[in-house]
Amino acid sequence: MQMENEKEVTVFWFRRDLRLEDNAGLYRALKSASPVLPIFIFDKLILDKLQDKQDPRVSFIHDALLNINTQLKDFDSSLLVKYGEPIEVWKELLLEHKISAVFTNRDYEVYAKERDKKVADLLGSKDIVFKDFKDHVIFDRDEVLKKDGTPYTVFTPYSKVWKAKLVSKLDEKLKDSYFLKSYPTLKYASNFVKRKQSKLPTLQSMGFEGSDVEIPNATVTQGLIKDYANKRNLPAVNGTSRLGIHFRFGTISIREKARKASNLSDVFLIELIWRDFYSNILNHFPHVEQNPFREKYATIEWINNEEHFEAWKAGKTGYPIVDAGMREIMHTGHMHNRVRMIVASFLTKHLLIDWSWGESYFAEKLLDFDLASNSGGWQWAAGCGTDAAPYFRIFNPYTQQQKFDKDFKYIKKWVPEYGTDKYPDAIVDHKKARERCLAVYKKALDKA
């Protein structure tokens, strides 16, 4: 295979950081000695597992790459996009280009770390350095630890140290944190490899089709962030940022949003700290991807009634706040944060269905699916995770509705037949389901 040119290049590998602005790894790549060739790999191993061939997340990634390519045109460059198994793609790239180094940003999921090790080993066999950087979170790996050097597993002390670490580097002149600095990538934009605009693989060529699911905007108003603490729990109100998909794929900078939140809303900042917390839990305790953080909860005797599970997915449980949430995710790929806790508690505790069933369904449906946060949230609801709600804390769907959707605005939007004879009866009795849950959990924990 003929090399594109004989000049050495530094490759920057885009993954969960689909932007040119404030991109830690890209910034460092552009400051390196060789011109930078930006690439993205559509991972066949991941895409082949997606059942929905109109998955809006694939379309979102494709659109983000088109946007990057358009931006690169201003610098007489373009994005090289490949489709295939990453290790095989890298073998092709080594034949096509004279590569001096590969720069990228870290991914903390188990599959991603295994993939990166294989690629790093392949590059190392050719004496090519592989460098990864922190970009997806504010603090990663071993930056926030207990005094004894072990990772935090409880959120509140973690968040206090996280905040203290942020403030400890405060620049009095700039009134800004060292950890929240932006990376001025475009200052070095002339260092991109000069190459003609290249076409991306089409969605169809990868077995997918476009999606008409609406993607939330990447910007939020200062007013929303300022009022976040007052409105974030009300599903009928536009009180949350809905930035999850943009954080997930890095089309916005976590540093930028954390910087703004630190000045406007401590409650919004805490949500970003939760993101770091769950990412670090996954990094230090990779077993949480498929198993409970608290191993003694693995002995719970789930009922796993498939008819109940299907009713839950369809939004036909007879519990209106639960059904509204399940229909919202079905039609939009989004679910309000408060309602996520309610439907997760209902599945695991009212229906006694394994939390991993719900986690897998959310992974399939959520636009903003993030493995660390999704696993963390589901295990929190089920009581088996790090810093989880105690097993005897069982959300009452009726009181949750009265507290957060007292006028039934959210429910009426998604469950228009509520209050008519077309709405189903409750599939379980709340009081009996609660008593059953307590008995089943207690039995499992007494054995452990």
N, C-alpha and C positions, 0 to 999 in steps of 0.2 A: 504494500500500500504506500503510495507516494505521500511524503510529508507535505503539509500545506506550505511551509517555508522552512528554511534552515536556521532561522534565528531562534535563539532560546526564548522561551516564554515562561512566565509564572501563571499558573492556572488558578483562578478563583472559582470555587465550586459552590454555587447557590444551592440552598436546601430550604430551611425554614426562615429565610431572611430575604424575601423577594422585594428588595428595594436597593437603590443606589445610595440614598441619603442615610447618614448616620449608621453605617454598617461596619462593625468593628473589624471583621476579617478582611473585607474588601479594602478598607482604608489601609491596613497594613500591607496587603498585597500590592496596592498601587504605589506604596513607598519603597517597594523592593527594587532590586537592580534591573530586573527584566520587565518588558512590557507585559501587561496582564490580559490573558485570554479568559473571559467570563463564560462559564458553562453551567448547564442544568441538565440533570438526568431524570427523565420520567422512569421511575423504578417499576419495571415489569412485575417484580415479585410482590409489590404492594398493590399495583393496579389490578392484577389478576384476581385478587381476593375481594374486590368490590363487586357486589352483586348488582347494584343499580348502575346501569350503563349510561344513565343521565345524571350521575352523581354531581351535584353542583360544586363540590369542592374541587373536582378535576377541572371543570370549566373555569373556576375562580383562579386556579394556578395558571392555566393556559392564558387567561386574560392578563394576569400579572406579568407573565413572561413577555407577552406582546408589548406591554407598557414599558418594561425594561428595555426591550429591543428598540423601541421608538426613541427612548431617551439616549441610548448608546449611539444612535444615528448622528446626534449632535456632536459626537466625538469621533466621527468617522470609524466607528466600530460597530460590532453586533454581538449578539449572544449566540453561542453554539449550544444547541439543544439536541440531546440524544434520547433514544428510547430503548430500553433493554435492561438486562441484569447488570447492576453497577460494576461488578468486577470484570465482566466481559466488555463493557463500554470502556473501562479504563485500559484494558489491553489494546483496544482499538486506538484510543487516544495516544498511547505511547508509540504506536506505529505512525500516527499521523502528525505528531508534533514533537519538537525537541523541548522537553519540559525540564526546567531547572528546579521548580518547587511547586507545591500545591498548598493553597491556603483555603480555609473554610471556617465556618462557625460551628460550635459544638451542638450536638444533639444528645440527649441524655437517655433516650429510650434504649431498651436492651437490644432490639434489632439494629438500631442505628449504630450503637457502639461496636457490635460484632461486625457490621458492614464496614465501618471505618477502620477497624483493625486489619481486615482483609486487604483493603485498599492501601493502607499504610505499609503493610508488609510487602505488597506487590511493588509499591514505589520504592521502598527501602532496598529491595533486591536490585534496583536500578540506580541506587545511590541518589534518589530523589527525596528531598525532605517533605514531610507532611506536617503542616502546622494548623492547629485548630485554636479557636478563640471563643471567649465568652461574648454572646450577643443576645441570646434569647431571654436571659434573666439579668437581674441586677447583681446578685451574688450567686455563685455556683460552687459546686464541689465542696471544698474545705474552707470556704471564706467565712462562714458563720457556723462555729462549733462551740460546744460547751468548753469549760475551762480544762476538762480532762481530755479534750481532743476528740470526743465522740459527737456524732450528729444529734441535733435536737429532734425529739419525736413529739414534742408538745408545742403547739403554735404560739401561745402567749409569750413564754420566755424567748422563743426564737425571734418573734417579731420585735421584742424589746432590744435584743442584741443587734438585729438587722437595722433598726432605726438608729441605735447608738453608733454603729459602724458608719452609717451614712453621714451622720452629723459630725463624726470625728474628723472627717476630711473636708469639712466646710471651708470654702475659700471666703474669708471675710470681705475681701474686696468685691468679688463677683456675687457673693451671697448665693453660691451655687455649689453643689457637691461634686467632688472629684469623680465619684462613681456615676454621676448623671451627665458627664460631659458628652458632647456630641463629637462624632468623628467626621472631620471635614473632607469626606471622600471626593467631592467634586473639585476640590482644590488641586487634586492630583489626576483629574480625569484625562489629561493629555497622555497619561501613561497606559491607557488601554491599547491593545493591539489594533492596528489599523486593518480593518477587513470589511468587505462588502456586506451589506445586509443579507442575512441568511433566513430562510424560511423555517418556521417551526414545524415539527410533525403535527399533522392535523389531529383533532380529537378522533375523527373517524378512523384514521390509520392506526390508532391505538385501541380501537374497539369501543369508543365512547361517542356520545352525542351531546350537543349543547343542552343547557338547562335554562329554564325560564324562572327559576327560583330567585326571588329578590335578595340581593346581597346588601347587608347593612352598610351605611356610609362609614368611611374611615375617619371621619372627623366628628367631634362632639363639641357642644358649646360650653363655655366656661360656666354658664348658668346651670347647666345640667350637673356638672361636677360639683359646683357649690351646693346644690340642693340634693345631692346624691343621698345623703344620710336620711333625709326626710321622705324621699319618694322611692327608694330602691326596693322596698318590700311590697309595693302596690302594683300588681301585674296589669291592671287596667290603665296605668299611667305610663307615659314615656319617661321613666325615671332611671333607666340603666343605659349604659353606653353602647351595648351590643357590639363592642369592638373585638369580641373573642376570636372571630375568624381571622382578623387582621393580626392579632397577636400570634395566633397559631401558625400562620404562614409568613409572618414577619413583613407584611406590607406596611406596617408602621413600626416605629421604634419604641421599645419598652422604656428606654431612658427618657425620651421626650415626654411620654405620658406620665411617668413617675415624677419627673421634674415639675410638671404642671400640677399634678395632684398634691405634691408636697407643699405647694403654696395655696391650694384651694380647698382640699378636702382630705382630712386624715382618714375618714372612712373609706374613701375611694382608694387611697394609698394602701390601706390594709388589704383590700382585695388583691392588689398587685403583689403584696407580700405573701398572701396565700399561694399565689402562682409560683413564686420562688420556693416556698416551703414544700409544696407537693413535688416540684421538680427535684428538689434535693432529697426528698424521701425516696423517690424512684431511683435516683442515682445511687444512694447508699443502701437501699433495701430493694433490689430489683425483683424479689419474689412477689412484691405487691402487684405486679402486672397481672398475675393470674391467681394469686392466693391471698388470703387475709393477712394483714400485717400482724394481727394478734392470732397466732397459730392455734390457740385453744378454741377459737371460734370455728375452726374447720370441722368440728364434730357436730355442728348444728344439724338437726334432722329436718331439712327443708321439705316442704310438701310438694313443691314444684308442679302444681296443677296446671296443665297446659291450656285448659279452657279458660282458666282465670288469667293466665298470662296473655292469651289472645284478646280477652276482654280489656285488659289493662292497655295493651298496645293500641287497640281500636278506640279507646276512650269511651268504653261502655261498661263501666264498673258500677254505675249508680251513685257514685260519689262525684258531684259536679265539679269541684275544684280539681280533682284528679283527672277527670275526663277532659276538662278544658285544656289542661296542660298537655295531655297526650295528643289531643287533636292539633294543638298549636305546633308541636314538633313534627307531626305527620305532614302538615301542609306548608310549613315554613322552614323547617330545619333549625328552629330556635325554640327555646322554652325559657320563660322568665326564671330568674335565679331562685326566688323564694319557692316557686312552684316545683322546681327540680327537687328540692328537699322534700316537699310534700309527697310527690309521686314516688320518690325513691323509698321513703319511709313506708308508704302504703304497700308497695310491692314486697318489700322485705319483711315487714312486721305484721301487716294485716293479712297478707296472702301467704306469707312464709315461702316466698320464692327466692331462690339463691340470688344474691346481689350481682353475681357475675352475668346472669341472664339480662338484667337491666342495664348493666354496664356495656354489654355487647350491643344491645339495641340502641343505646345512646351513641355508641361509637359508629354505628351504621347511619344514624339519622342526623346527628348534630353537625351543623356547619362549623361550629367552633370546637369540634372534638379535639381534645388534647389528652393523651393517654395518662399523664401524671395527674392532672386535675380531675379527670373523669373517674379514674380508679380511686383517687383520694376521696372524692365526693361521695361515691357510692359506698365505700367502706365506712365513711363517717356516718352515713344514714343507717347502715346495717349494724353499726356498733362494733365492727371488727377491725376498724382502721386505726391509724395513729391519731391520737387526740380526738377520738370519735365520741359521738353522743352516746351516753350510757345505754345499755340494751333496754333498760326499762323506760327510756324516754321514747314514747310513741306518739307521734303527731296525731292529733284528732282532726281529721279533715274538715269537720263541721266548724270547729272553733277557729281553725286556720282561715276558713272562708269568711267567717264573721269578722275576723280581725283585719284581713287584708283585701277582701273583695265584698264588703258588706252590702253594696248596692247591686251586686251580681253583674257588674258591667263586663268584667273579663269572662265570666261564665256564659253570659248571654251572647257574647261575640262568637264563642267557639262551640257552645252547646245550645243552639237555638230552640231545640225541642224540650229543654229543661222546663219543668212545670206542666208538661202535657202528658197524656197517656202514652205517648211514643217514647218517653224517657224510661230506661230500664230501672227495675228495682235494684237495690244494693246487693252485690253478689256475696257479701259477707256482712254480718252484724258487727258494728264497731266494738261494742262491749265484749262480745264473745271472742272476737278476733284478738283483742288486746289481751284478754286473759290467756288465750291459747299461746300467744307469742311469749308472754312472760314465762309460762310453764315450759315451753320448748327450749327457750334460751337458758333458763335456770337449770334444766336437766343436763344440757350440754356442758355448761360451765362447771356444774358440780362434779361431772366426770373428769374434767380436764385436770 
